[in-house]
Amino acid sequence: MSDIRLIVGLGNPGPEYQNTRHNAGAMLVESLASWFNIPLKYEAKFFGFTGRGIIEGKDIRLLIPTTFMNKSGQAVGAMCTFYKVLPNELLVAYDELDFEPGIAKFKIGGSSSQNGIRDIVRCLANQKDFLRLRVGIGHPGHKSKVTGHVLSKAPANEQALIEGAIDESIRCIQLLLKQDLPKAQQRLHAYNAAS
């Protein structure tokens, strides 16, 4: 059975970043909150929007930091410290350049070039072994184009693929909470909205 107690969705704050590719993690947690009727409210001490509800019989807290992406650890660290959430009880959803839109995958630990994840690792005293859920947004082809790519909205066809992967990810989070990570991984990693 899963030990997950806190699910975090990464993004940038403010209306200008809403529904941009970089906010795929925040979109996932917003959708999760909507599916399970968990209201999200701003809590200054956690530097973000938080909620609490029952998902698959588990008491789960949700967090969308309102710091900028590269300061995500401030919110995650504050909440993990306050509620004594261990790294193995944490799931962080975020955008992944290396996957095409329509693909999402779970991963435990490891290094990441994603600024939000790097800051979370730093704020958790370099503990990396938390669960990640990477939502594919595709790569623009050259590193000089990455910033503009992640901070812009995907065209409608790609956005539909990203939303499809988010929906499937939520079903797999349910499977994770109800059963275990291998079953959730098996289902999610077989999924490809583009196929």
N, C-alpha and C positions, 0 to 999 in steps of 0.2 A: 504494500500500500504506500501511496505517496505521503511524504511528510510536509508537502508545500503548505505554508501559512501566509505568504505574502507574494502577490503577483504585481509586477511593476511594468508599466509601459512607457518607453522613452520617446521623447520628442522635444520640440522647442515651443516655448510659450507664445501666446499672442495670436490674433486673428490672421496675421500675414503668413504664419507658418501652418495654419490649420489645413489638414488634408494634403500637405506636401509629403513627398516620399520619405523624408527623414522622420516623419511622425507616424510611421507605420505601427510602431510599438504602442504609442498612445492610442491610436485608432483601435488596436486590438483590445486594450483594456476598457476603452469606452464601450465597445461592442459587448464585451463580456459583462460589464456592469448593466447594460441595457437588457441583455438576454436574461439575467437573473434578478432584475429589478433592484439593483444595489445603487442607491443614490450616492453620488460623489460630491463631497463638499470640500471647500478649501480649508486647509489647516496650516496656519503659518509656521507652527513648530516643526512640521514635516515638509515644509517648502513645496507643497503640492496639493493636489486634489486626492482625497482618500475616501474609501468606503469599506464597509464590512458586511459580509453576508454569508449565507450557507450555500455552498456549491457541492453537489454530490455528497451531502452529509458532512462536509468539512467546513470549519470556521475559517473563512478566507478574508484577508485584508487586501484591498486594491490600492495602488498608488500611481498617480501620474505626476511626476515632478513638474514644477513650474519654473525651475531653474533652466538655463540653457543647457543643451545636450552635454557639453563638456564639463558641466558642474552637477551632473546627475547624482553623483555619489553623496552630495550634501543631503539630499532628500532621503535616499536609500539608507545611508548611514544613520541618519537621525531616527528613522522608523525602526530599523533593525536593532538599534541600541535601546530605544524606549520599550519595544515589545519583546526584546530578547530573542529576535529571530536569528537563527543560525544560518550560515551559508547554504547548507543542504535543505533549508526550508524556504529558500528564495527562488523565484522564477522571474527572469527579466526578459521582456519581449522588445525587440528592436529591429530596425531595417538592416538588410544585408545586401551589399553591392554585388557579392559574388554569386548570388542566386538570381535567376530570371524571375520577373513577376509571375505569380502563380505557384511558386515553390516556397515552402516553409519547412524548417527542420529544428529539432531539439538538439542541444549539445550541452554536455557538462564540462565546465572549466575550460582550461586552455587560454592561450593568448588571443588578443583581438586588436585590430587596428581601429575599431569603432570607439570614438572618443568618450561616449557615455559609459561604455563597459569599462574602459581603462580607468575612468574616474571612480566608478563603483569599486573596482578592485583596490584602488588606492585608499578609498575611505573605509574599506573592510580590512584594513591592515594587511593588504596583499593576499587575502584569501580569494582564490579564483574558482573554487569548486562549487559554484552555484549553477543552477540550471538556466540555460538560455533558450529562447525561442526566436529564431532568426527568420524574418519575413523578407522574402526576396523582392528587391526593387530594380534589379538589373544594373549593369555598369555602362556608363556612357561611352566607353571605348578608350579614353585617355585620361590620365590622372588630372590633367589640367582642367577637365570638364566636370570633375566629381562634385565640387562645391555647388555649382549651378544646378547640377542634376538632382542632388539630394534635397536642395532647398526649393525646388519647383514642384508643381503638381504634375502627376503622370497624365498622359493623354487618356481619354475615356476607356479605350480598349485595355490599356495596361492597368488602369485603376480598377476595372472590373476583375482582372486576374488577381490583383493584390487583395481586393475584398473577398474574393472566393477563397484565397489561401487563409485569410483571417478567419472566415467562417469555419473552415475545416480545422484550423488551429484550435478554435474554441471547443469544437467537438472532441478534439484530441486532448485538450486540457481536462475535459470531463472524464475521459477515459483514464488519463493519468491519475486523477484524484480517486476514481472509483476502483481502478485496478492497479496498474503499475507503469513505469516508464517504458519498459521494452514493448508493451502492447501499444502504448500511445505513439512511440517512435515508429513502430512497424506500420501503423496506419498512416501517420502523417508523412513519412518518408516515401510512401507508395503513391501519395497524392501529387498530382500536377495539374493545376487548373487549365494550363495551356494545351494539354493533350486531349 
